[in-house]
Amino acid sequence: KIVLLSGLELGAEQAAARRALEMGIEVRAFLPHREHGKNWTGDFQKQYRELIEKIEPAGGAVHRSDKEYSPERVQLRDYRMVDEAQQIISLHNPANAPAHQKTLDYAAKHSKEVT
């Protein structure tokens, strides 16, 4: 069974989640802090809320943190997704390379396959 694990960040993560839902693939979203998405512009916030509202009715799950934002919260979210994944397809923004590399190192340490 294929399940998409996503942090629902802007761009490729949300596009992949939308497409997965269209294809009937289960989506599990991991939101790192209670303010996730609130600093995005109106259209992006609307698209984000609409996406979240579709996940659970489609049989997926939205894991919400009640914690405040911190870079550590985001990193812990990424580690949790690695822990739950059997295989990882890595998409990243080069501007976020140091944090992304920490996640890749964590995946390698836990013998997770990364594509």
C-alpha positions in Angstrom: 0.0 0.0 0.0 1.3 3.4 -0.9 0.9 6.2 1.6 2.2 9.7 1.1 3.8 11.4 4.2 4.0 15.1 3.8 4.8 18.2 5.8 2.5 20.2 3.5 5.0 22.9 2.8 4.3 25.2 -0.1 5.2 23.9 -3.6 6.0 20.3 -4.4 4.8 18.9 -1.1 1.3 20.3 -1.5 1.2 19.5 -5.2 2.1 15.9 -4.4 -0.5 15.7 -1.7 -3.2 17.1 -4.0 -2.3 14.6 -6.7 -2.2 11.7 -4.3 -5.7 12.5 -3.1 -6.9 12.7 -6.7 -5.4 9.2 -7.3 -7.0 7.8 -4.1 -3.7 7.5 -2.3 -3.8 7.9 1.5 -2.1 11.1 2.7 -0.7 11.6 6.2 0.2 15.2 6.9 2.6 16.2 9.7 2.2 19.9 10.8 5.2 20.9 13.0 3.6 23.7 15.0 0.2 25.3 15.6 1.0 28.4 13.4 2.0 26.3 10.3 0.8 28.1 7.2 -0.4 31.2 9.0 2.3 33.5 7.6 1.5 32.6 4.0 -0.5 34.9 1.7 -4.3 34.6 1.5 -4.5 32.4 -1.6 -1.8 30.0 -0.2 -3.6 29.8 3.2 -6.9 29.1 1.4 -5.4 26.3 -0.7 -3.7 24.9 2.4 -6.9 24.8 4.5 -8.8 23.2 1.6 -6.1 20.5 1.3 -6.2 19.8 5.0 -10.0 19.5 4.9 -9.8 16.8 2.2 -7.2 14.6 3.9 -9.1 13.0 6.8 -12.4 12.4 4.8 -10.3 10.6 2.2 -9.0 8.2 4.9 -5.8 10.0 5.7 -4.6 11.7 8.8 -3.4 15.1 9.9 -1.0 15.1 12.8 -1.0 18.5 14.4 1.4 19.8 16.9 0.0 22.2 19.5 3.5 23.6 20.1 4.7 27.1 19.1 7.0 27.5 16.1 10.7 26.8 16.4 13.2 25.5 13.9 13.6 22.4 16.2 9.8 21.7 15.9 10.2 21.6 12.1 13.2 19.3 12.3 11.4 17.0 14.7 8.5 16.8 12.3 10.9 15.8 9.5 12.4 13.1 11.8 9.0 11.7 12.6 8.2 11.4 8.9 11.5 9.5 8.4 10.7 7.2 11.3 7.3 6.3 9.8 8.5 6.0 6.2 9.7 2.8 4.5 11.1 4.7 1.5 11.8 8.4 1.1 11.6 10.5 -2.0 13.5 13.6 -1.2 12.5 17.0 -2.7 14.0 20.1 -1.2 14.6 23.8 -1.7 18.3 24.6 -1.9 17.7 27.6 0.4 16.9 25.1 3.1 19.9 22.8 2.4 21.4 22.6 6.0 18.1 21.5 7.6 17.4 19.1 4.7 20.8 17.6 5.0 20.2 16.9 8.7 17.1 15.0 7.7 19.0 13.0 5.1 21.7 12.2 7.6 19.0 11.0 10.1 17.5 8.8 7.4 20.9 7.3 6.6 21.6 6.6 10.2 18.3 4.8 10.5 18.9 2.8 7.2 16.1 4.4 5.3 16.2 4.3 1.5 16.3 7.8 0.0 15.6 8.5 -3.7 
